[in-house]
């Protein structure tokens, strides 16, 4: 797929027979010194040809300077976004409960593999029943990549590092891919919008698996190689299979939605180029077969554990018709934006779903600008694909029923039948904002390129005008500063005192872990997974086999949470013999009470259950109950 204008990647020209329009800028086919027939090229064409020839002769070091500069800029911006975490490495997180969950997984996978135990199905969480972590968001590939960082500095630092790299690398991936078709400046703008737009800002509050979004641009690159540039389908399919396997080990949801949107994009392109699609159908099928074989071989173990192993769940994980884009989402700022008038917030705060999932905001200036580009340059190949794909993505993000200003209507939408598809049934429609941002970014990059190439104004004036226009379109998306949450760990868990807990035993850590309180999971990770932990914030099967985020298996769980929340007291709980019986069945080797609400009441409860008082050790109260 190519767009008109000066070729951005002379080393990678269109292949012979490119089914889409090739670069129309004439390249002189007459050898030097040979006689010309016909009119001489214009001065403008000769100037463009000389400029392209100079780029071909440019030293490799200089050719890599622009991408390196762009990457450095993205990294600097990402560090600025997460500056609070870098000011206190390991001491704060963003979006507390979800961040702790990811910190636990980042440490767990390398720990389990090094210890020779199953990394996917384990009783080290939600003991004694255990959990199949593949039904949550374990990001095993990222855990392996950052294993040295985790070993040296702890899982929270690894999480901060990955959250910082995620938008920068995602932005750079789109920049790198778009350099096939557009010059560096508009490609850099597109990367900025994709990697640092409202979607990334919102999901960076603890949703690491959703912000590490390098795969969608790579999918575009490899599909272009396979269909347009006619690269060998076997080799390209293997590369695509490697990318699919890697993405599956980061986020199955992003993989599934990328496949869905990729198929829709191919369908849109195919409608405009039916002959080309028929000509390349065989190569596409061979490439997809190679992709499936490669990915299937690499994913055989984790997929078997996920779908055939213990503690698997059935049905959709998330409820439908909640985390969707409201009809007003695209033009209504949220508290995540710096420019968010109160009159706008009164509307956006009505939208259903978690606030961090309301990420489809684009702003009126950007929407108008992209709409104008889509109309004016509708024959550009990239615009012809990604303008309608963006519109379809926006429609799908509305979910199964239309929401208007926070009100759920009875109007059925195209997403509704997709809710019955495997994997897609657990995807949240609002998260399709990732692909909406990518589509808008690509259309914007092409528009900036074409306007710059077609204007008759002097180059400095054109550049200044485009910079100003881009700033006006992107200014509404500037985010507020990220809000960080302290993530302190008592010294007991990071020092030698934790060795008093027998290795591999069950330790009841309070406050009891459930979705709203996950400190115990962080403390277990910081202790090097020395003990098994009852309770969790993770996906486990409920009594009917469907997904729940915490298993309330006996009276002890509810009693501990009720006392911590102030809804009950130790005397009332101890009067219930079922609680003591549940504690005896659990038979923890230790009970560890860290900083908590209603800590004294919890201590009285545990003392009554354990039959002895605690020892104060390095910021915790410790009961050793093993014989």
C-alpha positions in Angstrom: 0.0 0.0 0.0 1.5 3.3 -1.0 0.4 6.9 -0.9 1.3 9.6 -3.3 4.0 12.2 -2.8 7.7 11.8 -2.3 8.7 8.3 -1.4 9.5 8.0 2.2 11.5 4.8 2.0 13.5 4.7 -1.3 15.2 1.5 -0.3 11.8 -0.3 -0.3 10.0 0.7 -3.5 6.8 -0.8 -4.6 7.1 -4.2 -6.2 6.4 -4.7 -9.9 2.7 -5.0 -10.5 1.8 -3.2 -7.3 -2.0 -3.3 -7.4 -2.3 0.0 -5.7 -1.3 3.3 -7.2 2.5 3.7 -7.2 4.4 7.0 -6.5 3.6 9.3 -9.4 6.8 11.4 -9.1 8.7 10.7 -12.3 12.0 8.9 -12.0 14.2 9.5 -15.0 14.6 6.2 -16.8 17.1 7.5 -19.3 20.8 6.7 -18.5 23.2 9.6 -18.1 24.5 10.8 -21.4 21.8 9.1 -23.5 19.6 11.1 -25.8 16.1 12.1 -24.5 13.0 11.8 -26.5 10.1 14.0 -25.6 9.9 17.1 -23.4 12.4 17.6 -20.6 11.0 17.2 -17.0 10.0 20.4 -15.2 12.3 22.2 -12.8 10.1 21.0 -9.9 10.4 17.4 -11.0 14.2 17.7 -11.4 14.4 19.2 -7.9 12.4 16.3 -6.4 14.5 13.8 -8.3 17.7 15.3 -7.0 16.3 15.3 -3.5 15.5 11.6 -3.7 18.9 10.8 -5.1 20.6 12.6 -2.2 18.6 10.5 0.2 19.8 7.4 -1.5 23.4 8.5 -1.1 22.9 9.6 2.6 25.2 7.7 5.0 23.6 5.0 7.1 24.4 6.8 10.3 22.6 9.9 9.2 19.6 7.9 7.9 19.2 6.4 11.4 19.5 9.8 13.1 15.8 10.8 12.4 14.3 7.6 13.8 16.6 7.7 16.8 15.7 11.3 17.5 12.0 10.5 17.2 12.3 7.5 19.6 14.3 9.6 22.1 11.5 12.2 22.0 8.8 9.6 22.6 10.8 8.2 25.5 11.4 11.6 27.0 7.7 12.4 26.8 6.8 9.0 28.4 9.2 9.6 31.3 7.6 13.0 31.8 4.2 11.4 31.9 5.3 8.9 34.6 7.6 11.3 36.4 6.0 10.7 39.8 6.9 7.0 39.6 10.5 7.7 38.5 10.9 10.2 41.3 10.2 7.3 43.8 11.1 4.1 42.0 9.2 1.2 43.5 7.2 3.4 45.8 4.2 4.4 43.8 1.9 2.9 41.1 -0.9 4.2 38.8 -4.3 2.7 39.3 -3.6 0.7 42.5 -5.4 -2.6 42.3 -4.7 -3.3 38.6 -1.1 -2.2 38.9 -0.5 -4.5 41.9 -2.0 -7.4 39.9 0.5 -6.7 37.0 3.4 -6.3 39.4 2.5 -9.8 40.9 2.5 -11.3 37.4 5.7 -9.7 36.3 7.5 -11.3 39.2 5.6 -14.6 39.2 6.3 -16.0 35.7 10.1 -15.8 35.9 10.0 -17.0 39.5 7.9 -20.0 38.6 10.1 -21.0 35.6 13.3 -20.6 37.6 11.8 -22.7 40.4 10.6 -25.4 38.0 6.9 -25.0 38.9 3.9 -24.5 36.7 3.7 -20.7 35.8 0.1 -20.9 34.6 -1.9 -22.9 37.1 -0.8 -22.3 40.6 -2.0 -22.4 44.2 0.4 -19.6 45.3 -2.6 -17.3 44.7 -6.1 -18.0 45.9 -4.8 -20.8 48.1 -5.6 -23.6 48.5 -7.8 -23.8 45.4 -5.5 -21.9 43.1 -6.0 -20.0 39.9 -5.3 -20.3 36.2 -3.6 -17.0 35.6 -4.0 -17.2 31.8 -7.7 -16.2 32.4 -6.4 -12.9 33.8 -3.8 -10.7 32.2 -0.4 -12.2 33.1 1.8 -10.7 30.4 4.3 -13.6 30.6 6.4 -12.3 27.8 6.9 -8.9 29.4 7.7 -10.7 32.7 10.4 -12.7 31.1 11.9 -9.6 29.3 12.1 -7.6 32.5 13.1 -10.5 34.8 16.6 -9.0 35.4 15.1 -5.7 36.4 12.6 -7.5 38.7 15.4 -9.5 40.3 17.5 -6.4 41.0 14.8 -3.7 41.8 11.5 -5.5 42.4 8.3 -5.9 40.4 7.0 -2.4 40.9 10.1 -0.9 39.2 9.6 -3.4 36.3 6.0 -2.3 36.0 7.0 1.4 35.9 9.6 0.6 33.3 7.1 -1.2 31.1 4.4 1.4 31.5 6.9 4.0 30.4 8.1 2.0 27.4 4.6 1.1 26.3 3.5 4.4 24.8 6.9 5.3 23.5 7.4 1.9 21.7 3.8 1.9 20.4 4.2 5.4 19.0 7.5 4.5 17.5 6.1 1.3 15.9 3.5 3.3 14.0 6.1 6.0 13.1 8.4 3.3 11.7 5.7 1.6 9.7 4.3 4.9 8.3 7.7 5.9 7.0 7.0 3.5 4.1 4.4 6.0 2.8 4.9 9.4 4.4 7.9 11.6 5.4 9.2 11.6 9.0 7.4 14.7 10.4 3.8 13.6 9.7 4.7 10.0 10.7 6.0 11.3 14.0 2.8 13.2 14.5 0.8 10.1 13.8 2.9 8.1 16.3 2.4 10.8 18.9 -1.4 10.6 18.5 -1.4 6.8 18.6 1.0 6.4 21.5 0.0 9.3 23.7 -3.6 9.9 22.9 -6.6 9.5 25.3 -6.6 5.7 24.9 -3.1 5.3 26.2 -3.5 7.9 28.9 -6.6 6.2 30.3 -5.4 2.6 30.0 -2.0 3.4 31.5 -3.8 3.5 34.9 -2.8 -0.1 35.5 -3.7 -1.8 32.2 -0.2 -2.6 31.0 -1.5 -5.3 28.6 -3.6 -2.8 26.7 -0.9 0.0 26.4 1.8 -2.2 25.1 0.3 -1.9 21.6 3.2 -2.5 19.2 1.3 -5.3 17.4 -1.4 -3.3 15.4 1.3 -1.3 13.5 3.3 -4.5 12.9 0.2 -6.2 11.6 -0.2 -3.4 9.1 3.4 -3.8 8.1 3.2 -7.5 7.5 -0.1 -7.4 5.7 1.4 -4.8 3.4 4.4 -7.1 2.8 2.2 -10.0 2.1 -0.5 -8.5 -0.1 0.9 -5.3 -1.7 4.7 -5.7 -1.8 4.5 -9.4 -2.6 7.1 -10.6 -0.2 7.4 -14.4 0.0 4.3 -15.6 1.8 6.1 -18.3 3.8 8.6 -16.0 5.3 6.1 -13.2 5.9 3.7 -15.7 7.4 6.3 -17.0 9.8 7.1 -13.4 10.9 3.4 -12.7 11.4 3.1 -15.9 13.4 6.0 -14.8 15.7 4.2 -11.5 16.2 0.9 -13.2 16.9 2.5 -15.5 19.5 4.3 -12.5 21.2 1.0 -10.5 21.3 -0.9 -13.5 22.7 1.6 -13.6 25.6 1.0 -9.9 26.2 -2.8 -9.5 25.6 -5.1 -11.9 24.0 -7.8 -9.2 23.9 -5.6 -6.9 21.8 -4.7 -9.8 19.5 -8.4 -10.7 19.0 -9.5 -7.2 18.3 -6.6 -6.5 16.1 -7.5 -9.6 14.0 -11.1 -8.4 13.8 -10.1 -4.9 12.7 -7.4 -6.3 10.4 -10.0 -8.5 8.7 -12.4 -5.5 8.3 -9.5 -3.4 6.9 -8.8 -6.2 4.3 -12.4 -6.3 3.4 -12.5 -2.5 2.8 -9.4 -2.6 0.7 -10.7 -5.7 -1.2 -13.9 -3.9 -2.2 -11.9 -1.2 -3.9 -9.3 -3.6 -5.5 -11.2 -6.8 -6.3 -8.8 -7.9 -9.0 -5.8 -7.4 -6.8 -7.4 -9.4 -4.0 -8.2 -12.3 -6.3 -4.6 -12.2 -7.6 -3.1 -12.3 -4.1 -5.7 -14.6 -2.4 -3.5 -17.6 -2.8 -0.4 -15.9 -1.3 -2.6 -14.5 1.5 -3.9 -18.0 2.4 -0.3 -19.4 2.3 0.9 -16.7 4.5 -1.9 -17.1 7.0 -1.3 -20.9 7.0 2.4 -20.3 7.9 1.3 -17.8 10.5 -1.1 -20.2 12.1 1.4 -23.0 12.1 4.1 -20.9 13.7 1.8 -19.3 16.3 0.2 -22.6 17.1 3.5 -24.3 17.8 4.7 -21.5 20.0 1.4 -21.2 21.9 0.6 -24.9 22.3 1.6 -25.1 26.0 -0.1 -21.9 27.3 -3.3 -22.4 25.2 -3.6 -26.0 26.4 -3.2 -24.9 30.0 -5.7 -22.1 29.5 -8.5 -24.0 27.8 -7.9 -27.5 29.1 -6.2 -26.9 32.4 -7.6 -26.6 36.0 -9.5 -23.5 37.1 -10.6 -22.5 33.6 -13.6 -20.3 33.3 -16.6 -20.3 30.9 -18.4 -17.5 29.2 -17.5 -13.9 29.0 -15.2 -12.4 31.7 -16.5 -8.8 31.6 -20.2 -7.8 31.6 -21.7 -6.5 28.3 -23.1 -3.1 27.6 -21.1 -1.2 30.3 -17.6 -0.3 29.0 -18.7 1.1 25.7 -18.3 4.5 24.0 -21.1 6.9 24.5 -22.3 8.7 21.4 -20.9 11.9 22.9 -17.5 10.3 23.9 -15.7 11.4 20.7 -16.3 15.1 21.3 -16.6 15.3 25.1 -13.5 15.6 27.3 -13.1 13.7 30.5 -11.2 14.5 33.7 -8.1 12.9 32.0 -7.8 15.9 29.7 -6.2 19.2 30.7 -8.8 21.2 28.7 -12.0 20.0 30.2 -14.7 22.6 31.0 -17.1 21.9 33.8 -20.0 21.9 31.3 -18.3 19.0 29.4 -17.4 17.1 32.6 -21.1 17.1 33.6 -21.7 15.0 30.6 -18.7 12.8 30.5 -19.0 11.8 34.1 -22.4 10.3 33.2 -20.9 7.8 30.8 -21.2 4.2 31.9 -18.2 2.1 32.8 -14.9 2.8 34.6 -13.6 6.3 34.0 -10.2 5.0 32.7 -12.1 3.1 30.0 -13.7 6.2 28.5 -10.9 6.7 26.0 -12.5 7.5 22.7 -12.3 11.3 22.9 -10.8 12.9 19.8 -12.0 16.5 20.1 -14.0 18.5 17.5 -10.9 20.1 15.8 -9.3 16.8 15.1 -12.5 15.2 13.9 -13.2 18.1 11.6 -9.7 18.0 10.3 -9.6 14.3 9.6 -13.1 14.5 8.0 -11.8 17.2 5.6 -8.8 15.0 4.8 -11.0 12.0 4.2 -13.1 13.9 1.7 -10.3 15.8 0.0 -7.9 12.9 -0.4 -10.4 10.0 -0.5 -8.5 8.5 -3.5 -5.3 8.1 -1.5 -4.9 4.4 -0.8 -4.3 4.8 2.9 -7.1 7.2 3.3 -9.4 5.0 1.3 -8.8 2.2 3.8 -8.4 3.8 7.1 -11.1 6.6 6.9 -13.9 4.0 6.6 -12.1 1.6 8.9 -12.0 4.4 11.6 -15.7 5.0 11.1 -16.5 1.3 11.4 -14.3 1.1 14.5 -16.1 4.1 16.1 -19.4 2.4 15.4 -18.3 -0.9 16.9 -16.9 0.8 20.0 -20.5 2.0 20.8 -21.2 -1.6 22.0 -24.3 -3.7 21.5 -26.8 -0.9 22.4 -26.5 2.8 21.9 -25.6 5.0 24.9 -26.5 8.7 24.6 -25.2 11.0 27.4 -25.1 8.2 29.9 -28.6 6.8 29.0 -28.8 3.3 27.6 -31.2 3.1 24.7 -32.8 0.1 23.1 -31.2 0.7 19.7 -29.3 -2.4 18.6 -25.8 -1.9 17.1 -23.4 -4.1 15.0 -21.3 -5.1 18.1 -24.3 -7.1 19.5 -23.8 -10.3 17.4 -20.0 -10.1 18.0 -20.6 -10.6 21.7 -21.2 -14.3 21.0 -17.8 -14.9 19.4 -15.0 -16.6 21.4 -12.5 -14.3 23.0 -14.2 -11.3 21.4 -17.1 -11.9 23.9 -14.8 -10.8 26.7 -13.4 -7.7 24.9 -14.6 -4.3 25.9 -16.0 -2.2 23.0 -14.6 1.0 24.5 -11.1 -0.4 24.1 -11.5 -0.3 20.3 -10.5 3.3 20.8 -6.9 2.0 20.2 -7.7 1.3 16.6 -9.8 4.4 16.2 -6.7 6.4 17.3 -4.5 4.5 14.9 -6.9 5.0 11.9 -7.2 8.8 12.7 -3.5 9.1 13.0 -2.8 7.5 9.7 -5.4 9.6 7.9 -3.9 12.7 9.5 -0.4 11.8 8.5 -1.4 11.3 4.8 -3.3 14.6 4.9 -0.4 16.6 6.3 1.9 15.0 3.6 -0.4 15.8 0.7 -1.1 19.4 1.9 2.6 20.0 2.2 3.3 18.6 -1.2 0.5 20.4 -3.0 0.7 23.9 -1.5 2.1 26.8 -3.5 3.3 28.8 -0.5 7.0 29.0 0.3 8.2 26.0 2.3 8.7 27.9 5.6 5.2 29.4 5.5 3.8 25.9 4.7 5.6 24.3 7.5 4.6 27.0 10.0 1.0 26.7 8.9 0.9 22.9 9.2 2.6 23.0 12.7 0.0 25.5 13.9 -2.9 23.5 12.4 -1.6 20.3 14.0 -1.3 22.0 17.3 -4.9 23.2 17.1 -6.1 19.7 16.3 -4.1 18.0 19.1 -4.2 20.6 21.9 -7.6 19.3 23.2 -6.0 15.9 23.8 -3.2 17.1 26.2 -3.7 15.0 29.4 -3.6 16.1 33.0 -0.8 14.9 35.2 -1.1 11.2 36.1 -2.2 10.6 39.7 0.0 8.1 41.5 -0.8 6.0 44.5 1.7 5.0 47.2 2.8 1.3 47.2 4.7 0.8 50.4 5.8 -2.6 51.5 6.5 -3.3 55.2 10.2 -4.2 55.9 9.1 -7.6 57.1 8.5 -8.8 53.6 11.8 -7.6 52.1 14.1 -8.5 54.9 15.3 -11.6 56.7 12.4 -11.7 59.1 10.1 -13.3 56.5 12.1 -16.4 56.7 10.2 -17.2 59.9 7.4 -18.2 57.5 8.1 -21.8 56.2 8.8 -21.7 52.5 6.0 -22.9 50.4 3.5 -22.9 53.3 0.2 -21.0 53.4 0.3 -17.6 55.1 -2.9 -15.6 55.7 -2.0 -12.0 55.0 -4.2 -9.2 56.1 -5.9 -7.0 54.9 -7.4 -10.0 53.1 -6.8 -9.6 49.3 -9.8 -8.9 47.1 -10.3 -6.6 44.1 -10.4 -3.4 46.2 -7.5 -4.4 48.5 -4.5 -6.0 46.9 -1.6 -5.0 49.2 -1.1 -8.6 50.3 -0.4 -9.7 46.7 2.3 -7.0 46.4 3.8 -8.0 49.7 3.9 -11.6 48.6 5.7 -10.7 45.4 8.2 -8.5 47.3 8.9 -11.5 49.6 9.9 -13.6 46.5 6.7 -15.7 46.6 7.9 -17.4 49.7 4.4 -18.5 50.8 1.0 -19.3 49.3 -1.6 -16.6 49.7 -5.4 -17.1 50.3 -7.6 -14.7 48.5 -6.8 -12.8 45.3 -7.7 -10.2 42.8 -7.7 -12.5 39.8 -10.1 -14.3 37.4 -11.3 -17.6 38.9 -14.4 -19.8 38.2 -17.4 -19.1 40.4 -19.9 -21.8 41.5 -21.4 -21.8 38.0 -18.0 -21.9 36.2 -18.3 -18.3 35.1 -15.7 -15.7 35.8 -15.4 -13.9 39.1 -12.6 -11.8 40.4 -12.4 -13.3 43.8 -13.5 -16.6 45.2 -15.6 -16.3 48.4 -15.3 -19.9 49.4 -16.1 -20.0 53.2 -17.2 -17.8 56.1 -13.6 -16.8 57.0 -13.2 -14.7 53.8 -16.3 -12.6 54.4 -15.6 -12.2 58.1 -12.1 -10.8 57.5 -13.4 -8.3 54.9 -16.3 -7.3 57.1 -14.1 -6.5 60.0 -11.6 -4.6 57.8 -14.4 -2.5 56.4 -15.9 -1.8 59.8 -19.1 -3.7 59.1 -18.5 -6.2 61.9 -16.2 -6.7 64.9 -14.1 -9.4 66.4 -16.6 -10.4 69.1 -19.4 -10.9 66.6 -17.3 -12.9 64.3 -15.8 -15.1 67.0 -19.3 -16.0 68.1 -19.8 -17.8 64.8 -18.3 -21.3 65.0 -18.3 -21.6 61.2 -15.5 -19.0 61.0 -13.3 -20.9 63.4 -14.0 -24.1 61.5 -13.0 -22.4 58.2 -9.8 -21.1 59.8 -8.9 -24.6 61.1 -9.5 -26.0 57.6 -7.2 -23.4 56.0 -4.6 -24.2 58.7 -2.2 -21.4 57.8 1.4 -21.7 59.0 1.4 -18.0 59.7 -1.0 -15.0 59.9 0.6 -11.6 58.9 -1.3 -8.4 59.6 0.1 -5.3 57.9 -1.0 -1.7 57.8 -4.8 -1.8 57.5 -8.0 -0.1 58.4 -9.5 -1.3 61.7 -6.2 -3.0 62.4 -6.7 -3.4 66.2 -10.1 -5.2 65.6 -8.4 -7.5 63.0 -5.7 -8.3 65.5 -8.3 -9.2 68.2 -10.0 -11.4 65.7 -6.9 -13.3 64.6 -5.8 -13.7 68.2 -9.1 -15.3 69.0 -8.8 -17.6 66.0 -5.2 -18.5 66.6 -5.4 -18.9 70.3 -2.3 -16.7 71.0 -1.2 -13.1 70.6 1.1 -11.8 67.8 4.7 -10.6 67.7 5.5 -7.2 66.3 8.1 -7.6 63.6 9.3 -5.0 61.1 6.0 -3.2 60.6 3.7 -6.2 60.8 2.0 -8.3 63.5 3.0 -12.0 63.1 1.2 -15.1 64.4 3.2 -18.4 63.8 0.5 -21.0 64.0 2.3 -24.1 62.5 3.1 -26.8 65.1 
